[in-house]
């Protein structure tokens, strides 16, 4: 199919019948929205299936020149994603790219399929579009020639902020091509090379040289997860990263070839004068106690560090003690230490850190073989922590009800602001449920308590029911827990219906939940405890009942039943204190008579004076 020039489409755009140039109604609808400048048409995909209404599926009958034209003239379109390129041979993609070259609004371009030599056809789009911010290649084998084409294209772009390669098998040779082009892209703020890129030493040398060559690079975020980086590669990479004075996030997870020697190079970056790291991700980095000691020396130079990921390593007690010594100088808000090899002394060291870390909000210790004694050592430090909001302890199978009982002082501390606690993979049974429920009495911060339901019977659920709504008296119901909204699995799945009902009520405001629970469980409110204040509380009871009227729908109570409740309360006052009621009524009448008498006397005096 021949390629028409832009003027051809411009002259016919208003009158063209879209159904005649598309293979489906969905494709026609997409062109209609593009033609009309639909403000909600922010993105669309060239995809293999029509499962999403924004997917344009190319088949026989689709005129790609018209698609390119409408994309090119769109001022609303922000994202274009090419997910499928297996088109019929008679369709000409050059026509599409020719139209795309006129677009100035697209900010995100994602390509997740091999488009071969047609990469070169993107040149006009990249040259003319100064709005492009994000260029992503994902889930296909780029190959060396494709990498060269991409590198050539990068030389024609100056507005790009984010360049991402994910699961594309870029390899060292491909990265070496791209790295040369990056030298002229100092405006890039995020570079992602993650997920099976097979980048090793030579790629790191090329990237390090490119970063070192840049003048005043804006690079702030670097992702190099799950590659083949070794000590020498990391050393070369660090040499370039030291030149990136705006770097705030460095993610190197899953590079298991790095040893203590590589970590020593990384510490050099941390100790550089312009290092501003706020996030460091070293999950699955094969860090042992020796590596921890080396890393600790560098961490002490990162006062801005907020998030540290050290999961799936081999950090033992000695290593954790070393890390704690370095981390006390950081301003950590999030610490991930799941799946390591710590025991009692390590957890006590961590408790010391938690006590000193005044900004720590999230702590992940899943899968660390923590037992009851280890949990007790950790809690000793947590008791005075006034910032921790999220605590993950899942898959620490050795924790029993004894350990859970030790958390009670932290729950009941005035400093406690914990909102989320995960205990999945811990079969603590009814005794553990009782330990948690009893420990949470008086706690007003915890919102989500997650755990597996296996091993918990009606006896265990009864303790949670009493925590959420103690029905022994109105006052105890009022003092029950009105903060928790989820217990057990996500969405309270599998919980007893009564527990689910109380948790649903807790989604209301604190006082609102208390009112609903009182209305639900105390149909005949006991007034006798109020008699000690004589009739002074009667107006307050009436006011409370009036305010509670708006919550009848939450407890499925009819207006008639509510009126009966109100009359019952008034009757109990009169029956409990009949003389006071009579005296009160008689006293009111006497006051009315005296008031009228004084009013008449004043009027007579006024008449006489006149």
Buried (B, 14 or more C-beta within 10 A) or exposed (E): EEBBEBEEBEEEEEEBEBBEBBBBEBBBBBBBBBBEEBEEBBBBBBBBEBEEEBBBBBEEBBBBBBBBBBBBBBEBBBBBBBBBBEBEEEBBBBBBBBBBBBBBBBBBBBBBBBBEEBBEBBBBBBBBBEEBBBBBBBEBEBBEEBBBBBBBBBBBBBEBBBBBBBBBBBBBBBBBBBBBBBBBBBBBBBBBBBBBBBBBBBBBBBBBBBBBBBEEBBBBBBBBBBBBBBBBBBBBBBBBBBBBBEBBBBBBBBBBBBBBBBBBBBBBBBBBEEBBBBBBBBBBBBBBBBBBBBBBBBBBBBEEBBBBBBBBBBBBBBBBBBBBBBBBBBBBBBBBBBBBBBBBBBBBBBBBBBBBBEEBBBBBBBBBBBBBBBBBBBBBBBBEBEBBBBBBBBBBEBBBBBBBBBBBBBBBBEBBBBBBBBBBBBEBBBBBBBBBBBBBBEBEBBBBBBBBBEBBEEEBBBBBBBBBBBBEEBEEBBEBBBBBBBBBBEEBEEBBEBBBBBBBBBEBEEEBBBBBBBBBBBEEBEBEEBBEEEBEBBEEBBEBBEEBEEBBEBBEBEEEBBEEBBEEBBEBBBEEBEEBBEEBEEEEEEEEEEEEEEEEEEEEEEEEEE
